């Protein structure tokens, strides 16, 4: 969860993230809100999200976007008891411009897959 909470470092391990500005960071280093600039696969945008943090899960939702109409996602971390952690990532994106559902879902899958691979590389070194 520490790597996930370090949103300003996302550009180092998530393709397409160019810049992140965290705001309302709590004493544990977790942002309450963040603004992202980057390429979401289908579009380039600057957007802001608000976070809801729990011990093993974080969810977020869009608070402001230019090309995004809606965005919400969740990372859930499960300790497997053997020194490893399973991370599940769900994401739903709705663009302000019409996009065929199949292309939107494909874009969501590309974002999720690349973020999970980047997270794994980041955590494992």
Backbone as ProteinMPNN parsed JSONL, in Angstrom:
{"seq_chain_A": "XXXXXXXXXXXXXXXXXXXXXXXXXXXXXXXXXXXXXXXXXXXXXXXXXXXXXXXXXXXXXXXXXXXXXXXXXXXXXXXXXXXXXXXXXXXXXXXXXXXXXXXXXXXXXXXXXXXXXXXXXXXXX", "coords_chain_A": {"N_chain_A": [[0.827, -1.202, 0.0], [2.091, 1.155, 0.553], [3.575, 1.808, -1.746], [1.528, 2.201, -3.58], [0.282, 4.388, -2.385], [2.13, 6.388, -2.824], [1.614, 8.439, -4.904], [2.804, 10.476, -6.398], [5.031, 9.326, -7.499], [4.115, 7.722, -9.515], [4.577, 8.167, -12.258], [7.029, 7.005, -12.644], [6.602, 4.3, -12.802], [4.156, 3.694, -14.018], [3.076, 3.493, -17.216], [2.379, 6.256, -19.357], [1.631, 8.099, -17.424], [2.406, 11.315, -16.816], [2.694, 13.442, -14.994], [2.049, 14.021, -11.542], [0.291, 15.502, -8.94], [0.007, 15.513, -5.562], [-2.402, 16.162, -3.004], [-3.644, 17.279, 0.172], [-2.362, 15.424, 1.921], [-2.169, 12.849, 4.287], [-1.001, 11.961, 7.653], [0.082, 9.457, 7.285], [1.099, 9.575, 4.798], [-0.64, 9.344, 2.681], [-2.51, 10.545, -0.031], [-5.346, 12.75, -0.06], [-6.451, 13.739, -2.268], [-5.574, 13.991, -5.744], [-3.973, 15.296, -8.681], [-3.65, 14.361, -11.991], [-1.678, 14.224, -14.948], [-1.555, 13.06, -18.179], [-1.483, 10.311, -20.551], [-4.153, 8.363, -21.23], [-4.297, 6.146, -22.805], [-6.475, 6.109, -24.745], [-6.925, 8.83, -24.799], [-5.472, 12.08, -24.074], [-5.192, 13.769, -21.005], [-5.863, 15.994, -18.232], [-6.666, 15.422, -14.985], [-8.477, 15.114, -11.877], [-8.652, 13.205, -8.869], [-10.376, 11.907, -5.996], [-9.554, 10.217, -3.01], [-10.301, 7.266, -1.069], [-9.132, 5.769, 1.616], [-8.291, 2.63, 3.083], [-7.087, 0.04, 5.276], [-6.156, -2.144, 3.684], [-7.01, -1.509, 1.192], [-7.705, 0.813, -1.417], [-9.786, 3.218, -2.852], [-10.929, 5.299, -5.533], [-12.335, 8.219, -7.088], [-13.37, 10.255, -9.832], [-13.004, 13.752, -9.666], [-12.622, 15.964, -11.192], [-12.279, 16.518, -14.623], [-11.123, 16.872, -17.997], [-11.379, 15.475, -20.48], [-12.396, 13.197, -19.421], [-15.385, 11.772, -18.254], [-16.277, 10.184, -16.217], [-14.602, 8.313, -13.727], [-13.548, 5.684, -11.86], [-11.976, 3.61, -9.468], [-10.284, 0.811, -7.865], [-7.772, -0.462, -5.769], [-7.038, -3.485, -4.267], [-5.419, -5.13, -1.714], [-4.258, -8.278, -0.755], [-2.947, -10.186, 1.755], [-1.163, -13.062, 1.311], [-0.103, -14.746, 3.141], [2.326, -15.969, 2.864], [4.421, -14.304, 2.643], [3.939, -12.932, 0.366], [1.842, -10.755, -1.602], [-1.35, -10.437, -2.985], [-2.586, -8.367, -5.487], [-5.424, -6.781, -6.523], [-6.971, -4.958, -9.091], [-9.391, -2.781, -10.075], [-11.085, -0.927, -12.575], [-12.998, 1.652, -13.978], [-13.838, 3.579, -16.703], [-15.209, 6.453, -18.165], [-15.583, 8.327, -20.946], [-15.767, 11.778, -22.019], [-16.258, 12.064, -24.656], [-17.937, 10.213, -27.215], [-17.301, 6.726, -27.293], [-16.892, 3.527, -28.6], [-18.107, 0.806, -26.727], [-16.574, -1.594, -26.616], [-13.998, -0.69, -27.305], [-13.533, 1.067, -25.188], [-13.518, -0.702, -22.986], [-11.323, -2.273, -23.704], [-9.323, -0.333, -23.549], [-9.446, 0.215, -20.776], [-8.567, -2.274, -19.821], [-5.925, -2.356, -20.805], [-4.792, -0.217, -19.368], [-5.103, -1.162, -16.694], [-3.637, -3.617, -16.789], [-1.021, -2.706, -17.473], [-0.485, -1.031, -15.293], [-0.56, -2.867, -13.127], [1.577, -4.58, -13.805], [3.678, -2.713, -13.74], [3.532, -1.97, -11.022], [4.203, -4.406, -9.806], [6.873, -4.709, -10.713], [7.976, -2.427, -9.493], [7.615, -2.915, -6.723], [9.001, -5.337, -6.352], [11.482, -4.605, -7.098]], "CA_chain_A": [[0.0, 0.0, 0.0], [2.967, 2.33, 0.555], [3.905, 2.138, -3.138], [0.292, 2.726, -4.177], [0.023, 5.702, -1.798], [3.112, 7.346, -3.332], [1.073, 8.75, -6.228], [3.694, 11.357, -7.15], [6.026, 8.487, -8.165], [3.463, 6.881, -10.522], [5.212, 8.35, -13.559], [8.203, 6.135, -12.707], [6.249, 2.891, -13.017], [2.917, 3.531, -14.783], [3.186, 4.133, -18.536], [1.369, 7.249, -19.702], [1.481, 9.113, -16.389], [3.474, 12.293, -16.987], [2.854, 14.29, -13.815], [1.034, 13.853, -10.502], [0.401, 16.412, -7.798], [-0.796, 15.039, -4.439], [-2.887, 17.185, -2.084], [-4.297, 16.802, 1.4], [-1.653, 14.204, 2.324], [-2.323, 12.597, 5.722], [0.226, 11.63, 8.387], [0.614, 8.185, 6.761], [1.615, 9.83, 3.459], [-1.661, 9.029, 1.676], [-3.205, 11.758, -0.475], [-6.81, 12.796, -0.092], [-6.793, 14.063, -3.646], [-4.4, 14.151, -6.605], [-4.216, 15.687, -10.063], [-2.814, 13.609, -12.918], [-1.579, 14.636, -16.343], [-0.975, 11.956, -18.921], [-2.162, 9.672, -21.666], [-4.918, 7.22, -20.74], [-4.431, 5.16, -23.866], [-7.344, 6.649, -25.789], [-6.917, 10.293, -24.797], [-4.599, 12.788, -23.142], [-6.059, 14.549, -20.132], [-5.5, 16.374, -16.871], [-7.852, 15.089, -14.204], [-8.277, 14.991, -10.431], [-9.416, 12.159, -8.198], [-10.413, 11.889, -4.54], [-9.265, 8.873, -2.518], [-10.855, 6.722, 0.163], [-8.112, 4.806, 2.03], [-8.489, 1.671, 4.165], [-5.819, -0.639, 5.563], [-5.7, -2.999, 2.588], [-7.718, -1.138, -0.033], [-7.921, 2.222, -1.716], [-10.649, 3.461, -4.001], [-10.902, 6.695, -5.954], [-13.334, 8.631, -8.08], [-13.071, 11.488, -10.537], [-13.597, 14.993, -9.169], [-12.523, 16.944, -12.262], [-11.599, 16.025, -15.805], [-11.433, 17.56, -19.244], [-11.866, 14.464, -21.425], [-13.045, 12.132, -18.663], [-16.707, 12.063, -17.698], [-16.323, 9.431, -14.969], [-13.466, 7.427, -13.494], [-13.461, 5.16, -10.5], [-11.168, 2.403, -9.419], [-9.933, 0.258, -6.562], [-6.705, -1.435, -5.549], [-7.252, -4.288, -3.07], [-4.233, -5.938, -1.415], [-4.554, -9.412, 0.104], [-1.763, -10.899, 2.238], [-1.352, -14.49, 1.053], [0.418, -15.493, 4.269], [3.623, -16.59, 2.553], [5.344, -13.219, 2.324], [3.532, -12.287, -0.882], [0.559, -10.055, -1.575], [-2.111, -10.397, -4.226], [-3.179, -7.057, -5.704], [-6.492, -6.727, -7.518], [-7.187, -3.579, -9.536], [-10.56, -2.618, -10.941], [-11.13, 0.423, -13.119], [-14.06, 1.97, -14.929], [-13.59, 4.875, -17.317], [-16.231, 6.936, -19.087], [-15.05, 9.516, -21.595], [-16.712, 12.833, -22.384], [-16.551, 11.865, -26.08], [-18.45, 8.86, -27.431], [-16.358, 5.673, -27.678], [-17.525, 2.205, -28.626], [-17.893, 0.092, -25.47], [-15.486, -2.556, -26.744], [-12.736, 0.056, -27.256], [-13.385, 1.583, -23.822], [-13.126, -1.827, -22.139], [-9.957, -2.628, -24.084], [-8.473, 0.7, -22.959], [-9.4, -0.041, -19.334], [-7.73, -3.462, -19.603], [-4.531, -1.969, -21.048], [-4.381, 0.604, -18.227], [-4.998, -2.04, -15.522], [-2.524, -4.553, -16.975], [0.273, -2.021, -17.408], [-0.292, -0.561, -13.918], [-0.224, -4.009, -12.269], [2.943, -5.007, -14.14], [4.567, -1.698, -13.212], [3.513, -2.098, -9.574], [4.984, -5.602, -9.454], [8.306, -4.373, -10.91], [8.357, -1.429, -8.496], [7.673, -3.533, -5.397], [10.01, -6.386, -6.316], [12.804, -3.994, -7.363]], "C_chain_A": [[0.869, 1.263, 0.0], [3.32, 2.762, -0.862], [2.688, 2.745, -3.823], [0.006, 4.132, -3.66], [0.975, 6.776, -2.313], [2.739, 7.746, -4.758], [2.001, 9.634, -7.052], [4.803, 10.584, -7.865], [5.411, 7.624, -9.272], [4.108, 6.993, -11.895], [6.443, 7.483, -13.749], [7.846, 4.686, -13.019], [4.924, 2.648, -13.73], [3.072, 4.249, -16.123], [2.047, 5.113, -18.778], [1.136, 8.31, -18.653], [2.678, 10.05, -16.481], [3.752, 13.093, -15.72], [1.717, 14.018, -12.84], [1.329, 14.845, -9.38], [-0.547, 15.924, -6.713], [-1.184, 16.217, -3.555], [-3.542, 16.517, -0.882], [-3.694, 15.48, 1.872], [-1.765, 14.042, 3.842], [-0.988, 12.206, 6.353], [0.849, 10.316, 7.932], [1.17, 8.353, 5.344], [0.64, 9.53, 2.338], [-2.41, 10.295, 1.274], [-4.722, 11.625, -0.347], [-7.305, 13.059, -1.498], [-5.501, 14.199, -4.436], [-4.85, 14.549, -8.002], [-3.178, 15.012, -10.939], [-2.811, 14.281, -14.284], [-0.935, 13.479, -17.082], [-1.873, 11.458, -20.027], [-2.833, 8.412, -21.146], [-5.126, 6.144, -21.805], [-5.255, 5.701, -25.015], [-7.224, 8.161, -25.906], [-5.838, 10.814, -23.856], [-5.49, 13.685, -22.309], [-5.31, 14.984, -18.881], [-6.768, 16.185, -16.061], [-7.486, 14.96, -12.735], [-9.175, 13.897, -9.884], [-9.349, 12.376, -6.693], [-10.296, 10.434, -4.094], [-10.03, 8.556, -1.254], [-9.934, 5.566, 0.563], [-8.602, 3.917, 3.163], [-7.161, 0.931, 4.339], [-5.283, -1.428, 4.37], [-6.36, -2.661, 1.253], [-7.757, 0.375, -0.179], [-8.843, 2.304, -2.922], [-10.585, 4.953, -4.314], [-11.996, 6.945, -6.964], [-12.941, 9.998, -8.636], [-13.763, 12.674, -9.858], [-13.554, 16.084, -10.235], [-11.767, 16.319, -13.427], [-12.007, 16.827, -17.023], [-12.059, 16.58, -20.233], [-12.573, 13.307, -20.727], [-14.378, 12.615, -18.12], [-16.858, 11.381, -16.338], [-15.102, 8.527, -14.916], [-13.563, 6.961, -12.057], [-12.722, 3.832, -10.541], [-10.86, 2.001, -7.991], [-8.708, -0.628, -6.694], [-7.049, -2.152, -4.255], [-6.05, -5.202, -2.892], [-4.607, -7.028, -0.425], [-3.262, -10.118, 0.454], [-2.022, -12.39, 2.071], [-0.724, -15.369, 2.128], [1.767, -16.149, 4.034], [4.669, -15.533, 2.19], [5.021, -12.514, 1.021], [2.153, -11.649, -0.698], [-0.077, -10.133, -2.957], [-2.745, -9.017, -4.325], [-4.203, -7.175, -6.825], [-6.764, -5.258, -7.816], [-8.404, -3.577, -10.434], [-10.625, -1.154, -11.359], [-12.301, 0.543, -14.072], [-13.846, 3.399, -15.395], [-14.751, 5.208, -18.245], [-15.727, 8.26, -19.64], [-16.15, 10.51, -21.938], [-17.096, 12.75, -23.862], [-17.041, 10.436, -26.277], [-17.348, 7.908, -27.916], [-17.111, 4.352, -27.622], [-17.132, 1.458, -27.352], [-16.722, -0.872, -25.514], [-14.128, -1.853, -26.665], [-12.473, 0.613, -25.859], [-12.908, 0.481, -22.887], [-11.697, -2.271, -22.434], [-8.969, -1.624, -23.488], [-8.329, 0.529, -21.453], [-8.47, -1.213, -19.026], [-6.251, -3.135, -19.789], [-4.003, -1.162, -19.867], [-4.153, -0.277, -17.0], [-3.793, -2.955, -15.647], [-1.173, -3.861, -16.845], [0.545, -1.498, -15.995], [0.093, -1.714, -12.995], [1.189, -4.524, -12.552], [3.96, -4.018, -13.603], [4.667, -1.752, -11.704], [4.36, -3.282, -9.124], [6.482, -5.324, -9.595], [8.781, -3.413, -9.824], [8.551, -2.055, -7.12], [8.812, -4.55, -5.3], [11.415, -5.85, -6.601], [13.32, -4.483, -8.627]], "O_chain_A": [[0.446, 2.311, -0.487], [3.361, 3.958, -1.15], [2.82, 3.712, -4.573], [-0.464, 4.982, -4.416], [0.654, 7.962, -2.243], [3.46, 7.431, -5.705], [1.991, 9.556, -8.281], [5.454, 11.134, -8.754], [6.134, 6.859, -9.91], [4.176, 6.003, -12.623], [6.865, 7.244, -14.881], [8.705, 3.922, -13.457], [4.594, 1.499, -14.023], [3.186, 5.474, -16.162], [0.895, 4.836, -18.447], [0.508, 9.329, -18.941], [3.818, 9.643, -16.255], [4.906, 13.388, -15.407], [0.573, 13.811, -13.244], [2.469, 14.996, -8.94], [-1.763, 15.917, -6.905], [-0.405, 17.153, -3.373], [-3.935, 15.351, -0.926], [-4.418, 14.535, 2.183], [-1.49, 14.978, 4.593], [0.032, 12.131, 5.668], [2.033, 10.085, 8.174], [1.658, 7.39, 4.752], [1.033, 9.466, 1.173], [-2.889, 11.035, 2.133], [-5.292, 10.545, -0.503], [-8.408, 12.668, -1.877], [-4.449, 14.488, -3.865], [-5.942, 14.198, -8.45], [-1.98, 15.08, -10.669], [-3.82, 14.837, -14.718], [0.107, 12.972, -16.666], [-2.871, 12.082, -20.389], [-2.16, 7.495, -20.674], [-6.041, 5.328, -21.697], [-4.779, 5.746, -26.149], [-7.402, 8.716, -26.991], [-5.358, 10.106, -22.972], [-6.429, 14.293, -22.824], [-4.274, 14.424, -18.522], [-7.82, 16.723, -16.405], [-6.327, 14.726, -12.391], [-10.292, 13.683, -10.356], [-8.391, 12.953, -6.179], [-10.864, 9.535, -4.715], [-10.365, 9.443, -0.469], [-9.949, 4.51, -0.068], [-9.253, 4.391, 4.094], [-6.211, 1.192, 3.602], [-4.087, -1.383, 4.082], [-6.279, -3.435, 0.299], [-7.833, 1.113, 0.804], [-8.696, 1.554, -3.887], [-10.228, 5.763, -3.459], [-12.512, 6.028, -7.602], [-12.263, 10.785, -7.975], [-14.945, 12.61, -9.522], [-14.35, 17.022, -10.196], [-10.739, 15.669, -13.235], [-13.1, 17.391, -17.074], [-13.144, 16.83, -20.76], [-13.271, 12.524, -21.372], [-14.487, 13.723, -17.594], [-17.482, 11.922, -15.426], [-14.631, 8.037, -15.943], [-13.651, 7.778, -11.14], [-12.824, 3.055, -11.49], [-11.132, 2.735, -7.041], [-8.612, -1.443, -7.612], [-7.324, -1.504, -3.245], [-5.698, -5.959, -3.796], [-5.198, -6.751, 0.618], [-2.553, -10.597, -0.431], [-2.986, -12.923, 2.622], [-0.796, -16.595, 2.047], [2.293, -16.819, 4.924], [5.662, -15.824, 1.524], [5.739, -11.603, 0.61], [1.414, -11.967, 0.234], [0.587, -9.917, -3.971], [-3.367, -8.544, -3.373], [-3.886, -7.612, -7.931], [-6.786, -4.422, -6.913], [-8.446, -4.288, -11.438], [-10.265, -0.259, -10.594], [-12.563, -0.355, -14.872], [-13.692, 4.314, -14.586], [-15.218, 4.363, -19.008], [-15.474, 9.201, -18.887], [-17.309, 10.139, -22.124], [-18.121, 13.291, -24.276], [-16.596, 9.534, -25.567], [-16.573, 8.232, -28.816], [-17.878, 4.103, -26.692], [-15.97, 1.475, -26.947], [-15.957, -0.962, -24.555], [-13.206, -2.363, -26.029], [-11.332, 0.632, -25.398], [-11.998, 0.696, -22.086], [-10.947, -2.607, -21.518], [-7.913, -2.006, -22.985], [-7.236, 0.677, -20.908], [-7.68, -1.153, -18.084], [-5.415, -3.591, -19.009], [-2.883, -1.395, -19.412], [-3.124, -0.156, -16.336], [-3.002, -3.063, -14.71], [-0.276, -4.376, -16.178], [1.691, -1.519, -15.544], [0.984, -1.557, -12.161], [1.917, -4.867, -11.621], [4.993, -4.421, -13.069], [5.756, -1.6, -11.149], [5.139, -3.174, -8.177], [7.266, -5.661, -8.708], [9.88, -3.575, -9.293], [9.529, -1.765, -6.432], [9.506, -4.615, -4.285], [12.41, -6.541, -6.38], [14.415, -4.097, -9.037]]}, "name": "protein", "num_of_chains": 1, "seq": "XXXXXXXXXXXXXXXXXXXXXXXXXXXXXXXXXXXXXXXXXXXXXXXXXXXXXXXXXXXXXXXXXXXXXXXXXXXXXXXXXXXXXXXXXXXXXXXXXXXXXXXXXXXXXXXXXXXXXXXXXXXXX"}
